[in-house]
Amino acid sequence: MSTQNYPKLIHAMLPSLPDYIQDYYHSQKAIPIADSTLYQYLHFYQEFLDWLIASGVTSVSSPQSVPLETLEHLSLRDAQAFMAYLLERPSKTHPNKRMTRRSVALRLVGIKALYRFLTEESEPHEDGEPYFYRNVWNKVKLKTHAETTAYRNHKLQEMLFVDGEDAKFLHWLDQVYAHQLPSKQRAYFEAAKHRNLAIIALLFGSGVRVSELVNMNLEDLNMDRHTVQVVRKGNFQDRVNFADWIDPYLTAYLQQRAAIIGYQKPTSPLFVTQVGQTVKRIRQNTIEAFFKRYTTAYGRPSTPHKARHTLGTNIYTVTKDVQQVADQLGQTTTSATDLYINLSDKRGKAALREVSETAAKALDRHTQQPHEN
């Protein structure tokens, strides 16, 4: 979804929510928090208020009418019941599966942010006191992972394209993939090939988020300086370098785009979808769909966000500099770069190889020694 749409959607939703949640929204806009995040949180709060009504915790009939006292005096048992409801609820995208623990954890983070505002950060009255002080959600915990860090890293590594695999994948997609498709699918692939290759290349070569890529305009891409301008989380501008090995893919797309679409304003979308004479900004779910389809056919099912992890891992492997990784990925701190340290750390396998070599040498010496009868 384009970032330009979120303010309209938010302002359409706000009147249906209580005043104290509207106050929360305006306080977060002053930080600022990204509109996409706030829109997601408002959906979580609406979901929470709907549950309070449906479960009988409050007797009102609409989310907008849920009194502040209901949140203040919410029992620990009711808070845990809401978490159980989320864990048992079917996924919206996969009705035969339950909501993932990660999705539930995101909702918990959102609700805790609201309660932190209500109990610590708000000043609704002249006395400077918050809305209330009791925060039941401080007592609610959710275990999000049922595996070790090593196992999670192993699963993630299977979805990355490190050690030049990103370039190999793009070459395969450019030269080989179409030949294994039926004629109709091949024609569809070829029609969007240059655009899709350019998108995938830019994800691998810059580490931008797919949401940031979707909202790029023509004027944001500078081929001479190998930079692209993006709007990061928190609505701040950033200029991101991209690797020069992806130049051919971007150039081929720009040439095709100009030939098919013709001249457009610098503020027009960089990556577009054309239906007849109508040209629209490409949608995020379109990119996610073809990225998964292509990587699955390649034998390494992955997501656009793993392209970001791929670049972070590659940069740390070469530089061993967490600040450089953070700067490239637009992270304001280096706390998130531990992931790339773990993913690039091959000492465990090296140690096992050394153990194996020691064992092999010992076995070799043993077999060469004469045995006593």
Contacts in CASP RR format, 6 or more apart in sequence:
PFRMAT RR
TARGET T0000
AUTHOR 0000-0000-0000
METHOD contacts of the structure
MODEL  1
MSTQNYPKLIHAMLPSLPDYIQDYYHSQKAIPIADSTLYQYLHFYQEFLD
WLIASGVTSVSSPQSVPLETLEHLSLRDAQAFMAYLLERPSKTHPNKRMT
RRSVALRLVGIKALYRFLTEESEPHEDGEPYFYRNVWNKVKLKTHAETTA
YRNHKLQEMLFVDGEDAKFLHWLDQVYAHQLPSKQRAYFEAAKHRNLAII
ALLFGSGVRVSELVNMNLEDLNMDRHTVQVVRKGNFQDRVNFADWIDPYL
TAYLQQRAAIIGYQKPTSPLFVTQVGQTVKRIRQNTIEAFFKRYTTAYGR
PSTPHKARHTLGTNIYTVTKDVQQVADQLGQTTTSATDLYINLSDKRGKA
ALREVSETAAKALDRHTQQPHEN
1 36 0 8 1.000
1 214 0 8 1.000
1 283 0 8 1.000
1 284 0 8 1.000
2 214 0 8 1.000
2 215 0 8 1.000
2 281 0 8 1.000
3 34 0 8 1.000
3 35 0 8 1.000
3 36 0 8 1.000
3 211 0 8 1.000
3 215 0 8 1.000
3 231 0 8 1.000
3 235 0 8 1.000
4 215 0 8 1.000
6 35 0 8 1.000
6 36 0 8 1.000
6 38 0 8 1.000
6 39 0 8 1.000
7 35 0 8 1.000
9 39 0 8 1.000
10 25 0 8 1.000
10 35 0 8 1.000
10 38 0 8 1.000
10 39 0 8 1.000
10 42 0 8 1.000
13 39 0 8 1.000
13 42 0 8 1.000
13 43 0 8 1.000
13 46 0 8 1.000
14 22 0 8 1.000
14 25 0 8 1.000
14 42 0 8 1.000
15 64 0 8 1.000
16 46 0 8 1.000
16 62 0 8 1.000
16 63 0 8 1.000
16 64 0 8 1.000
17 42 0 8 1.000
17 45 0 8 1.000
17 46 0 8 1.000
17 49 0 8 1.000
17 63 0 8 1.000
17 64 0 8 1.000
18 49 0 8 1.000
18 63 0 8 1.000
18 64 0 8 1.000
18 65 0 8 1.000
18 66 0 8 1.000
18 67 0 8 1.000
18 68 0 8 1.000
20 68 0 8 1.000
20 71 0 8 1.000
20 118 0 8 1.000
20 122 0 8 1.000
20 124 0 8 1.000
20 131 0 8 1.000
21 42 0 8 1.000
21 45 0 8 1.000
21 114 0 8 1.000
23 122 0 8 1.000
23 124 0 8 1.000
24 114 0 8 1.000
24 117 0 8 1.000
24 118 0 8 1.000
24 122 0 8 1.000
25 38 0 8 1.000
25 42 0 8 1.000
27 117 0 8 1.000
27 121 0 8 1.000
27 122 0 8 1.000
28 38 0 8 1.000
28 117 0 8 1.000
29 38 0 8 1.000
31 234 0 8 1.000
32 234 0 8 1.000
32 235 0 8 1.000
33 234 0 8 1.000
34 233 0 8 1.000
34 234 0 8 1.000
34 235 0 8 1.000
35 235 0 8 1.000
36 211 0 8 1.000
37 233 0 8 1.000
37 234 0 8 1.000
40 106 0 8 1.000
41 110 0 8 1.000
41 113 0 8 1.000
41 114 0 8 1.000
44 106 0 8 1.000
44 107 0 8 1.000
44 110 0 8 1.000
44 111 0 8 1.000
45 110 0 8 1.000
45 111 0 8 1.000
45 114 0 8 1.000
46 63 0 8 1.000
47 107 0 8 1.000
48 82 0 8 1.000
48 107 0 8 1.000
48 111 0 8 1.000
49 63 0 8 1.000
49 66 0 8 1.000
50 63 0 8 1.000
51 57 0 8 1.000
51 82 0 8 1.000
51 85 0 8 1.000
52 58 0 8 1.000
52 66 0 8 1.000
52 70 0 8 1.000
52 74 0 8 1.000
53 60 0 8 1.000
53 61 0 8 1.000
53 62 0 8 1.000
53 63 0 8 1.000
53 66 0 8 1.000
55 78 0 8 1.000
55 81 0 8 1.000
55 82 0 8 1.000
55 85 0 8 1.000
57 70 0 8 1.000
57 74 0 8 1.000
57 78 0 8 1.000
58 66 0 8 1.000
58 67 0 8 1.000
58 70 0 8 1.000
60 66 0 8 1.000
60 67 0 8 1.000
68 118 0 8 1.000
68 131 0 8 1.000
68 132 0 8 1.000
71 115 0 8 1.000
71 118 0 8 1.000
71 132 0 8 1.000
72 131 0 8 1.000
72 132 0 8 1.000
72 134 0 8 1.000
73 134 0 8 1.000
74 136 0 8 1.000
75 136 0 8 1.000
76 136 0 8 1.000
76 139 0 8 1.000
76 140 0 8 1.000
79 136 0 8 1.000
79 137 0 8 1.000
79 139 0 8 1.000
79 140 0 8 1.000
80 140 0 8 1.000
83 104 0 8 1.000
83 108 0 8 1.000
83 140 0 8 1.000
83 142 0 8 1.000
86 99 0 8 1.000
86 103 0 8 1.000
86 104 0 8 1.000
86 107 0 8 1.000
87 98 0 8 1.000
87 99 0 8 1.000
87 101 0 8 1.000
87 104 0 8 1.000
88 98 0 8 1.000
89 98 0 8 1.000
89 99 0 8 1.000
90 96 0 8 1.000
90 97 0 8 1.000
90 98 0 8 1.000
90 99 0 8 1.000
91 97 0 8 1.000
91 98 0 8 1.000
91 99 0 8 1.000
91 100 0 8 1.000
91 103 0 8 1.000
101 142 0 8 1.000
101 143 0 8 1.000
101 144 0 8 1.000
101 145 0 8 1.000
102 144 0 8 1.000
104 142 0 8 1.000
105 142 0 8 1.000
105 144 0 8 1.000
108 137 0 8 1.000
108 140 0 8 1.000
108 142 0 8 1.000
111 137 0 8 1.000
112 137 0 8 1.000
112 138 0 8 1.000
115 135 0 8 1.000
115 136 0 8 1.000
115 137 0 8 1.000
115 138 0 8 1.000
116 135 0 8 1.000
118 130 0 8 1.000
118 131 0 8 1.000
118 132 0 8 1.000
118 135 0 8 1.000
119 130 0 8 1.000
119 131 0 8 1.000
119 132 0 8 1.000
119 133 0 8 1.000
119 134 0 8 1.000
119 135 0 8 1.000
120 130 0 8 1.000
120 135 0 8 1.000
121 130 0 8 1.000
122 130 0 8 1.000
122 131 0 8 1.000
123 129 0 8 1.000
123 130 0 8 1.000
124 130 0 8 1.000
124 131 0 8 1.000
145 152 0 8 1.000
149 342 0 8 1.000
153 339 0 8 1.000
153 342 0 8 1.000
153 343 0 8 1.000
156 306 0 8 1.000
156 309 0 8 1.000
156 339 0 8 1.000
156 343 0 8 1.000
157 343 0 8 1.000
158 300 0 8 1.000
159 300 0 8 1.000
159 301 0 8 1.000
159 302 0 8 1.000
159 303 0 8 1.000
159 306 0 8 1.000
159 309 0 8 1.000
160 302 0 8 1.000
160 306 0 8 1.000
160 309 0 8 1.000
160 310 0 8 1.000
160 313 0 8 1.000
160 343 0 8 1.000
161 168 0 8 1.000
161 169 0 8 1.000
161 204 0 8 1.000
161 300 0 8 1.000
161 302 0 8 1.000
161 306 0 8 1.000
161 307 0 8 1.000
161 310 0 8 1.000
162 310 0 8 1.000
162 313 0 8 1.000
162 314 0 8 1.000
162 317 0 8 1.000
162 343 0 8 1.000
162 344 0 8 1.000
163 314 0 8 1.000
164 314 0 8 1.000
165 300 0 8 1.000
166 204 0 8 1.000
166 205 0 8 1.000
166 307 0 8 1.000
166 310 0 8 1.000
166 314 0 8 1.000
167 245 0 8 1.000
169 295 0 8 1.000
169 298 0 8 1.000
169 300 0 8 1.000
170 197 0 8 1.000
170 200 0 8 1.000
170 201 0 8 1.000
170 204 0 8 1.000
170 246 0 8 1.000
170 249 0 8 1.000
172 298 0 8 1.000
173 197 0 8 1.000
173 200 0 8 1.000
173 294 0 8 1.000
173 298 0 8 1.000
174 193 0 8 1.000
174 197 0 8 1.000
174 249 0 8 1.000
177 189 0 8 1.000
177 294 0 8 1.000
177 297 0 8 1.000
177 298 0 8 1.000
178 186 0 8 1.000
178 189 0 8 1.000
178 190 0 8 1.000
178 193 0 8 1.000
179 186 0 8 1.000
180 297 0 8 1.000
181 189 0 8 1.000
192 290 0 8 1.000
194 249 0 8 1.000
194 252 0 8 1.000
194 253 0 8 1.000
194 256 0 8 1.000
195 253 0 8 1.000
195 256 0 8 1.000
195 257 0 8 1.000
195 271 0 8 1.000
195 272 0 8 1.000
195 282 0 8 1.000
196 290 0 8 1.000
196 294 0 8 1.000
197 249 0 8 1.000
197 252 0 8 1.000
197 253 0 8 1.000
198 246 0 8 1.000
198 249 0 8 1.000
198 250 0 8 1.000
198 252 0 8 1.000
198 253 0 8 1.000
198 254 0 8 1.000
198 271 0 8 1.000
199 213 0 8 1.000
199 271 0 8 1.000
199 282 0 8 1.000
199 287 0 8 1.000
200 249 0 8 1.000
200 291 0 8 1.000
200 294 0 8 1.000
200 307 0 8 1.000
201 246 0 8 1.000
201 249 0 8 1.000
201 250 0 8 1.000
202 208 0 8 1.000
202 213 0 8 1.000
202 228 0 8 1.000
202 242 0 8 1.000
202 246 0 8 1.000
202 249 0 8 1.000
202 250 0 8 1.000
203 210 0 8 1.000
203 213 0 8 1.000
203 291 0 8 1.000
203 304 0 8 1.000
203 307 0 8 1.000
203 308 0 8 1.000
204 243 0 8 1.000
204 246 0 8 1.000
204 307 0 8 1.000
204 310 0 8 1.000
204 311 0 8 1.000
205 242 0 8 1.000
205 243 0 8 1.000
205 245 0 8 1.000
205 246 0 8 1.000
205 307 0 8 1.000
205 311 0 8 1.000
206 228 0 8 1.000
206 240 0 8 1.000
206 241 0 8 1.000
206 242 0 8 1.000
206 243 0 8 1.000
206 311 0 8 1.000
206 328 0 8 1.000
207 240 0 8 1.000
207 307 0 8 1.000
207 308 0 8 1.000
207 311 0 8 1.000
207 312 0 8 1.000
207 328 0 8 1.000
207 329 0 8 1.000
208 228 0 8 1.000
208 230 0 8 1.000
208 240 0 8 1.000
208 308 0 8 1.000
209 233 0 8 1.000
209 304 0 8 1.000
209 305 0 8 1.000
209 308 0 8 1.000
210 284 0 8 1.000
210 287 0 8 1.000
210 288 0 8 1.000
210 304 0 8 1.000
210 305 0 8 1.000
211 284 0 8 1.000
212 230 0 8 1.000
212 231 0 8 1.000
212 232 0 8 1.000
213 230 0 8 1.000
213 271 0 8 1.000
213 287 0 8 1.000
214 271 0 8 1.000
214 281 0 8 1.000
214 282 0 8 1.000
214 283 0 8 1.000
214 284 0 8 1.000
214 287 0 8 1.000
215 230 0 8 1.000
215 231 0 8 1.000
215 281 0 8 1.000
216 228 0 8 1.000
216 229 0 8 1.000
216 230 0 8 1.000
216 269 0 8 1.000
216 270 0 8 1.000
216 271 0 8 1.000
217 266 0 8 1.000
217 267 0 8 1.000
217 268 0 8 1.000
217 269 0 8 1.000
217 270 0 8 1.000
218 264 0 8 1.000
218 265 0 8 1.000
218 266 0 8 1.000
218 267 0 8 1.000
218 268 0 8 1.000
218 269 0 8 1.000
218 270 0 8 1.000
219 229 0 8 1.000
219 266 0 8 1.000
219 267 0 8 1.000
220 228 0 8 1.000
220 229 0 8 1.000
220 230 0 8 1.000
220 270 0 8 1.000
221 228 0 8 1.000
221 250 0 8 1.000
221 270 0 8 1.000
222 228 0 8 1.000
222 229 0 8 1.000
223 247 0 8 1.000
223 250 0 8 1.000
223 251 0 8 1.000
223 254 0 8 1.000
226 241 0 8 1.000
226 242 0 8 1.000
226 243 0 8 1.000
226 244 0 8 1.000
226 247 0 8 1.000
227 239 0 8 1.000
227 240 0 8 1.000
227 241 0 8 1.000
227 242 0 8 1.000
228 239 0 8 1.000
228 240 0 8 1.000
228 242 0 8 1.000
229 237 0 8 1.000
229 238 0 8 1.000
229 239 0 8 1.000
229 240 0 8 1.000
230 237 0 8 1.000
230 238 0 8 1.000
230 239 0 8 1.000
230 240 0 8 1.000
231 237 0 8 1.000
231 238 0 8 1.000
232 238 0 8 1.000
232 330 0 8 1.000
238 330 0 8 1.000
240 328 0 8 1.000
240 330 0 8 1.000
241 328 0 8 1.000
257 272 0 8 1.000
260 274 0 8 1.000
261 272 0 8 1.000
261 274 0 8 1.000
261 279 0 8 1.000
264 279 0 8 1.000
268 279 0 8 1.000
269 279 0 8 1.000
269 280 0 8 1.000
269 281 0 8 1.000
269 282 0 8 1.000
271 281 0 8 1.000
271 282 0 8 1.000
272 279 0 8 1.000
272 280 0 8 1.000
272 281 0 8 1.000
272 282 0 8 1.000
273 279 0 8 1.000
273 280 0 8 1.000
273 281 0 8 1.000
273 282 0 8 1.000
273 283 0 8 1.000
273 286 0 8 1.000
274 280 0 8 1.000
287 304 0 8 1.000
288 303 0 8 1.000
288 304 0 8 1.000
291 302 0 8 1.000
291 303 0 8 1.000
291 304 0 8 1.000
291 307 0 8 1.000
292 301 0 8 1.000
292 302 0 8 1.000
292 303 0 8 1.000
295 301 0 8 1.000
295 302 0 8 1.000
308 329 0 8 1.000
309 339 0 8 1.000
309 340 0 8 1.000
309 343 0 8 1.000
311 328 0 8 1.000
311 329 0 8 1.000
312 325 0 8 1.000
312 328 0 8 1.000
312 329 0 8 1.000
312 337 0 8 1.000
312 340 0 8 1.000
313 340 0 8 1.000
313 343 0 8 1.000
313 344 0 8 1.000
315 321 0 8 1.000
315 324 0 8 1.000
315 325 0 8 1.000
315 328 0 8 1.000
315 340 0 8 1.000
316 322 0 8 1.000
316 325 0 8 1.000
316 337 0 8 1.000
316 340 0 8 1.000
316 341 0 8 1.000
316 343 0 8 1.000
316 344 0 8 1.000
317 344 0 8 1.000
319 325 0 8 1.000
322 334 0 8 1.000
322 337 0 8 1.000
322 340 0 8 1.000
322 341 0 8 1.000
323 334 0 8 1.000
325 331 0 8 1.000
325 334 0 8 1.000
325 337 0 8 1.000
325 340 0 8 1.000
326 332 0 8 1.000
326 333 0 8 1.000
326 334 0 8 1.000
326 336 0 8 1.000
326 337 0 8 1.000
329 336 0 8 1.000
331 337 0 8 1.000
END
